[in-house]
Amino acid sequence: MTNTFHELGIPFPLFEAVTDEASEYAGLASCSFCRHGDRHCFNLGIGCAVMVNCPHCGDVNGLDADDKEDVACHSCGEDVAFPDLVDEEIRTCFECLRAGKAAITKDTAFGMISWEQAIEGLTHGVPGLATSDFETVSQGASDWVRVKLPAEVMFELLRTPGYLTWQGERWQFCCQQPMVYQGPWKRDDFLNNAPDGDGRSCFERIVQGGTGEFWDQGFSDCTGFYVFKCRKCQALVAHWDVD
């Protein structure tokens, strides 16, 4: 039986699904940062960053874990060298990820959040977005709207594994905070979580764009319903996609 990260003793506040649903989880391996072996590790590739302090000004910079190239410091412009991690496959253990030595980019309902957005305090944005939960910033004459989020919220997401989808994640928000990922649900999950036993009504209430017709036809091995729970009000919300 697959465990959750909590059951493994490495809990993530925003991820309660089983470990098989974490897109970067690599199992027990050696960490590229602390060099300890037999640690629960996460692969760092496209969309991930290795966090390095600038040797000149001390500000933190995220260096692309996939291309492994040096960068100019975002603060002072001096060169920041990609660290000598020797491993062809860069991995971070749970402890190093939570300590901020790496960052895993997230796509959210408010737009992409990478280390650059976290430093700036603004999501990458979404066209035509409207929300009253947070302050928004329009991008000039375009319809692209960015969202101002607290730094601690953005960095918490960057220190959380992503989840497996067909077409890409979309982390949900509720009560002015990111929701907790529960995993992909099948028909039985909606039935079992319907307080009155009406799985169809539960599905329509939780799934964004969910309809009765979709309940009848939408469950297959090529359709995913990705469920989140609010830590404050306990509401459930899901987005969906298909292969």
C-alpha positions in Angstrom: 0.0 0.0 0.0 1.3 3.4 -0.9 2.0 5.8 1.9 1.4 9.5 2.3 4.4 11.8 3.2 2.9 12.2 6.7 3.0 8.4 7.1 6.7 8.5 6.0 7.5 11.1 8.7 8.1 13.9 6.2 4.8 15.8 6.1 4.1 18.7 3.7 1.4 21.1 5.0 0.0 21.4 1.4 0.3 17.9 0.1 -1.8 15.0 1.6 -2.1 12.7 -1.4 -0.1 9.5 -1.5 3.5 9.7 -2.5 2.9 8.1 -5.9 1.0 11.3 -6.9 4.0 13.6 -6.3 5.6 14.3 -9.6 9.1 14.8 -8.3 9.3 12.1 -5.7 12.3 9.8 -6.2 12.0 7.5 -3.2 15.1 6.8 -1.1 18.3 8.2 -2.7 21.3 10.4 -2.0 20.7 14.1 -1.7 22.8 16.3 -4.0 23.0 19.0 -1.4 23.7 17.4 2.0 25.2 14.2 0.5 23.3 12.0 2.9 22.1 8.7 1.5 18.9 6.8 2.0 16.9 10.1 2.3 13.4 10.6 0.9 14.4 12.7 -2.2 12.8 14.7 -5.0 14.2 15.1 -8.5 15.0 18.6 -9.7 14.6 19.2 -13.4 12.7 21.5 -15.8 10.9 24.1 -13.7 13.1 23.6 -10.6 15.8 25.8 -9.2 18.9 25.4 -7.1 19.0 28.2 -4.6 22.4 29.9 -4.3 23.5 33.0 -2.3 25.4 35.5 -4.4 29.0 35.6 -3.2 29.1 39.3 -3.7 25.9 40.7 -2.2 24.6 37.7 -0.4 21.1 37.7 -2.0 19.6 34.4 -2.9 19.3 33.4 -6.6 17.5 30.5 -8.2 19.7 28.7 -10.8 17.9 26.5 -13.4 18.3 22.9 -12.2 17.9 21.6 -15.8 20.4 23.8 -17.8 22.8 24.1 -14.8 24.2 27.4 -16.1 25.7 30.4 -14.2 23.6 33.5 -13.9 23.9 37.2 -13.2 22.7 38.0 -9.7 19.2 39.4 -9.8 20.2 42.0 -7.2 23.8 43.2 -8.0 24.4 41.7 -11.5 27.6 39.9 -10.5 28.2 36.3 -11.6 26.7 33.5 -9.6 28.2 30.1 -10.4 26.1 27.0 -10.6 27.2 24.8 -7.6 29.4 21.7 -8.2 26.8 19.1 -7.3 28.5 16.4 -9.5 25.3 14.4 -9.9 23.9 14.2 -13.4 20.4 13.9 -11.8 20.0 16.6 -9.1 18.0 15.5 -6.1 17.0 17.2 -2.9 16.1 15.4 0.2 13.0 16.5 2.2 15.1 18.4 4.8 17.0 20.4 2.2 13.9 21.2 0.2 12.1 22.4 3.3 15.2 24.4 4.3 15.0 26.4 1.0 18.0 24.9 -0.8 15.8 24.1 -3.8 12.5 25.4 -5.4 9.9 23.6 -7.3 7.9 25.9 -9.6 4.1 25.7 -9.3 1.3 26.6 -11.7 -1.6 28.0 -9.7 -5.1 29.4 -10.2 -3.4 32.8 -10.0 -0.6 32.0 -12.4 2.8 30.4 -12.3 5.0 30.8 -9.2 8.7 30.2 -9.5 11.5 31.6 -7.4 11.6 34.8 -9.5 7.9 35.5 -8.8 8.4 34.7 -5.1 11.2 37.2 -4.9 9.1 39.8 -6.7 5.9 39.0 -4.7 3.7 38.7 -7.8 2.5 35.6 -9.7 3.3 35.4 -13.4 -0.4 36.1 -14.0 -3.5 34.9 -15.8 -5.3 36.5 -18.8 -8.5 38.1 -17.7 -8.2 37.1 -14.1 -10.6 38.6 -11.6 -10.3 38.1 -7.8 -11.1 40.0 -4.7 -9.0 37.9 -2.4 -5.7 39.6 -3.2 -4.4 42.7 -4.7 -3.9 42.4 -8.5 -1.7 44.2 -10.9 -2.6 44.7 -14.6 0.1 44.4 -17.3 -0.3 47.6 -19.2 -2.6 47.5 -22.1 -2.8 43.7 -22.1 -5.4 41.7 -20.2 -2.8 39.8 -18.3 -3.4 40.1 -14.5 -0.8 39.3 -11.8 -1.6 38.6 -8.2 0.3 39.9 -5.2 0.8 37.1 -2.7 2.6 37.0 0.7 6.2 35.8 0.4 5.6 33.0 2.9 2.7 31.7 0.8 4.8 31.6 -2.4 7.8 30.0 -0.8 5.7 27.4 1.0 4.4 26.3 -2.5 8.0 26.2 -3.8 9.0 23.9 -1.0 6.2 21.4 -1.8 6.2 18.7 -4.4 4.0 19.1 -7.5 1.3 16.6 -8.4 0.9 14.3 -11.5 -1.6 15.5 -14.1 -2.3 14.9 -17.8 -2.0 18.6 -18.8 -0.4 20.4 -15.9 -1.2 21.4 -12.3 -3.3 24.3 -11.2 -2.9 24.7 -7.5 -6.1 26.1 -5.9 -6.7 28.8 -3.3 -9.4 29.4 -0.8 -9.8 31.7 2.2 -6.7 33.7 1.0 -4.4 30.7 1.2 -3.3 27.8 -0.9 -5.4 24.7 -0.5 -4.1 21.2 0.4 -3.8 18.7 -2.4 -5.8 15.5 -1.6 -5.1 13.5 -4.8 -7.0 12.5 -7.9 -10.6 11.2 -7.2 -12.6 8.5 -9.0 -16.3 8.0 -8.9 -16.2 6.1 -5.6 -14.3 8.9 -3.9 -17.1 11.4 -4.7 -19.7 8.8 -3.5 -17.8 8.2 -0.3 -17.4 11.9 0.4 -21.0 12.9 -0.3 -22.6 13.6 3.1 -26.0 12.6 1.8 -24.7 9.7 -0.4 -25.4 11.7 -3.6 -22.1 11.4 -5.4 -23.4 13.2 -8.5 -24.3 16.3 -6.5 -21.0 16.2 -4.6 -19.2 16.0 -8.0 -21.0 19.0 -9.4 -20.3 21.0 -6.2 -16.6 20.2 -6.1 -15.4 20.0 -9.7 -15.0 23.3 -11.6 -17.2 23.0 -14.7 -18.6 19.7 -13.5 -22.1 18.8 -14.8 -24.4 15.9 -14.5 -23.5 14.8 -18.1 -19.8 14.8 -17.1 -20.6 12.7 -14.1 -22.2 10.1 -16.4 -19.5 10.1 -19.0 -16.3 11.7 -17.6 -14.7 8.9 -15.6 -12.1 7.0 -17.6 -8.4 6.2 -17.3 -7.7 9.3 -19.4 -9.5 11.9 -17.2 -8.2 13.3 -14.0 -10.1 15.1 -11.2 -7.6 16.8 -8.9 -9.1 17.6 -5.5 -8.0 20.2 -2.9 -9.2 21.0 0.6 -9.2 24.4 2.3 -7.3 24.3 5.6 -9.6 27.0 7.1 -13.2 26.3 5.9 -12.6 22.7 4.8 -14.2 23.3 1.4 -13.3 20.9 -1.4 -12.4 22.2 -4.9 -11.2 20.2 -8.0 -10.0 21.0 -11.5 -10.0 18.4 -14.2 -8.2 17.6 -17.4 -8.0 14.8 -20.0 -5.2 13.0 -21.9 
